[in-house]
Amino acid sequence: MTAISQFGTCNPPEYLSATVVEQEQMAQSTYRIRLDCPQLAKAILPGQFFMVREPGVNDPLLGRPFALYDTYLSETGQPLGVDFGYVIVGKLTTRMTHWQPGDQVELWGPLGNGFPRPGVGALTMVAGGIGQTPFLAAAREALAQREYGERQRTLDEFPEKVSLLYGARSKDYLAGLDDFNLNGLDVEVATDDGSFGHHGYVTELLQQQIKGPTPPATIFCCGPEPMMEAVSQIAIESNISCWLSLETPMACGFGACFSCVAKVRISDNEWDYRRTCVEGPVFKAEDLIF
C-alpha cells in the first residue's frame, strides 16, 4: 500500500536489478555512480535512500545504504535511473570503484521517509562531508526545477530563498560543487583548513545567515553527527524548523534487524528507539537525542 504523509507519497520498496551506466570521481576518495533503474527513479523522493549489493558476493553479505543524489532523465523528461555518491570506507565501496558500465548490481528501495515539503520561508541546507548527497534533488525540487515520485510530489508552495552551506575538511574533499551551480541556489562553502571558502566550520556560516537579512525558516541537515548536533542546537535556540537526515549504519534497510535505531523523544520525560531506515532517516531536530 502506498503511504501518504507530510513527506509526500512514499511507495513501498522493491527488490530490483540495475545496470551501471557511468562512474566518475567527484573528490578525494569520493565517487558518483549512475544506475539504469527506471522503477526506482520514478518512485523515489528527495531524502530517501536505497540499499545496494554486489550480486554473487558474500563478503560483505549485506547491502549498503546510499542516499539519492538525483535522478537522470530521458530526452522527453522520463526518469531513467538514479545517481548516488559514496566515499571509500570499506570492502564494498573499495570494490565499487572498479564497477564499469554494463555491470549488474542488486538494490532495494525506495526506503525511508525523505525530506518534508519545505514551505514558503527561506530554506537552508547544511551539509558536512558526504552529507551534500541528499541535497541536489532537494534543491531542484525546492527551486521548482524538478518533480519527484511516481505521483510526482508537486509542491503547493516554494521557498522564497534556497541555499546550501557545505563544509568539508579541505577543498580536496568538496564533491559535486559544479552540480550545485543551479539557477536560484545560493552556495557557501567552509573548509576546516581554509583551503576553499570560509576558514572554519559550516555551522559558523549558518550562524551568520541566521543573523542576516533573510534567516532560514527551515533547515535541512546531513553530515557527521557532531555537526548535526551543533546545527540542531542552533536551530532550536533560534526557533527554526530543522530536519536532520541521519547517516546511521544499516544492515537490512527495512526495519527487521533493529541495528540502526536512534533515540527519539516521545514526551518531555520519555524517549524510545526508532528505526532510522523506517521511521527516518529524516527526523525533527527537537525529537532526536544525541
N, C-alpha and C positions, 0 to 999 in steps of 0.2 A: 504494500500500500504506500502511496506517495504521502509524505508528511508535509504539512504546511505550518510555518511558524513565523516569528518576526524576522527570521533569516531568509525567508522566501520558500520556494518549493524545493524540497530535498528528495531526490529519487533514491530508491533502495539500491545498495551496491550490487554489482555484478562481477562475476569472475570472467576475465577477458584475456584474449591473446592480442598482442600488439607487435608491430614491426618498427624497428629503429629506422628513422628517416635520416637523421643527421645528428652530429655531436660537435660542440665547439668548446674550447677552453675560454672561460669568462674572466678568470683572475687566477692568482696563485692557488693551486690545489682545488680550483672551483670550475665546474663544468656545467653545461646545459645540454640535455638530451631531448630530442623531438621524437615522439612516438605516433605512428599512424594508428589511431583508435577512435573512429567516429562515434561509437556508442558512448564512450566516456566523455568525449569532447562536447557532445550535445547535452549531457546531463549535469556536468559539474558546475559549481558555483565558486566565486572568489572566496578563498579561505579554506575550502575543502581540500582533502588530500586523497591519495591512493597508495596502496601497497604494491611494491614492485619486487618480483622474484625472478631469478635466472633459472629457466627450465633445465631439468636434468642435473641440477647441482644440489647436493645435500649439506654443503658447508659454505655458507650458513643455510640451514634448512628453512628458516622463516623469511618472509619478505621484509622489506624495509619501507617506512613511510616517507612520502615525498609530497610536498605541497604543490598545488597548481601554480605554475609561473604564468602561463597563459595558454589559451587555445590558439591553434592556427587554422586559417580558413581557406576554402577554395576560391577561385576567381569570382564565383557567384555568391560568396559570403556564407557558405555552408561549413560548419565545423568539421574538420578532418582528423584532428588529433590534438595532443597536448604537449606542452613543453614543461620540463621541470629542471631545477638546479640542484646540484649536490656538491658537497665537499668531501674529499678523500679522508675517511676516518677509520675504515676497517676493510675486511676481506671483500665484501660485495662492492663497495664503492671503488676499491682499488681495481677490481676486475672490470667494473663498468667503464673505466677509462679506455678499455680496449674494444668496447662494443662498436660495431661497424654497421652502416646502412644495410638493411636486409636481415639483421639478426632478430630473432624472436625473443620476446620476454612475456612473462605472465604477470598479470596485475589484477587487483580487485578494487572497485570504487564506483562512484564517489563515496567518500567516507567523511564523517564529521558534519558539523553544522555550518561552517563558514562564517563570514562576517555579516552582521545585520545591515539593513538599509541605513546609510549614513545620515539622512536628514538634510535640512537646508543650511545649517550653520557651517562654518569652516571645518573641513576635515583635515586632520594631520595624521600621517602615517609615520611611525617611528620604527626604524629598523636598525638592528645591530648584527654584524657578522653576516651569516647567510639568511638573516631574517628579512631581507628585502624581497625574498622569493614570492611570498603571497601577495605582494602589493602591486605588481604590474597589472594583473587582471582587476584588482580592486580599484586602481586608479582609472583605468579605462572605463569601467562601469560608472564610477562617480563623475567622470567627465562626459558622460553620455556618448562615448565613442564605441562602446561595445555592449551587447546584451548577452547574458549567460543563462544556462539552464535549459532543460528540454522545453519548458513552457516559457522560456525567456523572461527572467525576473526583471520586469520593467520597473524602474524607479519612478515613483509618483513625484518626488521632489529631488532636487540636486543641490549639492553643497555650493555655497557662494564662492568658496576657495578650496582648492585641493593642493596639499603639499606633502612632500616626502622629506623626512630628516633621516639621513643614512650615516651610520657610524661604523668604522672598521679600524683594525689595528694600524694599517698603513695603506697607501694608495695601491700597493700590490694586491690587496685583498678586496678592493672595491670591484664588485661584479655587476655587470649589466647597466652601467650608467647611461650608455647610449640608448638602451631600450627605454629608459625613463625620460627621454627627450620628447615628451608629449606636449602638444599644444594645450596650454592651460594648467600644466603641472609645475609648481614651484619646487625645486630640488635644492636642498642644502646638505653639505657633506661635512663630517667631522672625522678626523683621524687621531688616534692616540699619540702618534709621533709627530703630528703636524706636517706630514709629507703631502697632504692634499686637503684643501678646505680649512675648516676651523680646527685649531690645535686644541684638542680636548675631547670631552665626552659629548655624545649626541644629546644627552639629557640637558646639557648647557644650552644647546640650540633650542630645545623645547622650552626651557625657562625664558629665553629671550623672546620666543614667539608669543608666549602667554602674556608677556608684558607689552607686546607690540600692539599696533592699531587693529589687527584682525586676529584675536586669540581664537584657538580652536574651540568649537562646540563639541566635537567628537574626536577621540584619539583611537587609532588602531595601532597596535604594537606587537612586534615579534622580534625575538632575538635571545641572547643569553639571559638566563634567569635573573642575575643581579641587575642587569639593565632594565628588565621588565618590572622588577620590584621597585626600582627607583622611579620609573615612569608612572607606575601605579600610585605611588605615594604623592608624586607631583600632581597627578590628575585629581586624586581625592581631595588634596588640600586646596586645589583651585576650583573644586566643584565642577569638573569637566567629565562628561561621559567617556569612559575608557574601556576598551575591549582588548584583551590580551590573547594572542594565539600561541599556545604552549608548544614547545618543541620536545615534549616528553617521549623518551624511548618507548617503542611499542613492539608487541610480539604478534598478535593476531589481527588487530585492526578493526574488529567488530564486537568487542566487549566481552569475549568469553574468558579471557585469561586474567583479567584484572591486574595486569602488570604496569599499566600506565595511569594509575589513579593519582588524583590531585586532591588536596584538602580544600573543601568548599564550605563556606558559611551557609548554614540553613536557618539560623536565627542569631540574635545578639550574643548568645552564650553557647551556641552549639555549632558543631561542624560535622561533616561527613565526607567520605571519599566519593568522588565522581570519576568515572572513566573518561579520560581525555579523548579517546578515539570515538566515543559515542556521545557523551554529553558535551564534549568540546570538539575540536581543540580550542575554540574561541570561548572565553569566559569573561564576565564582567569583572573589572579590576577589583571592585569592593567585595566581591564574593570569594576571591582567592586568598588562601593563607599560605604564605611562602615559608 
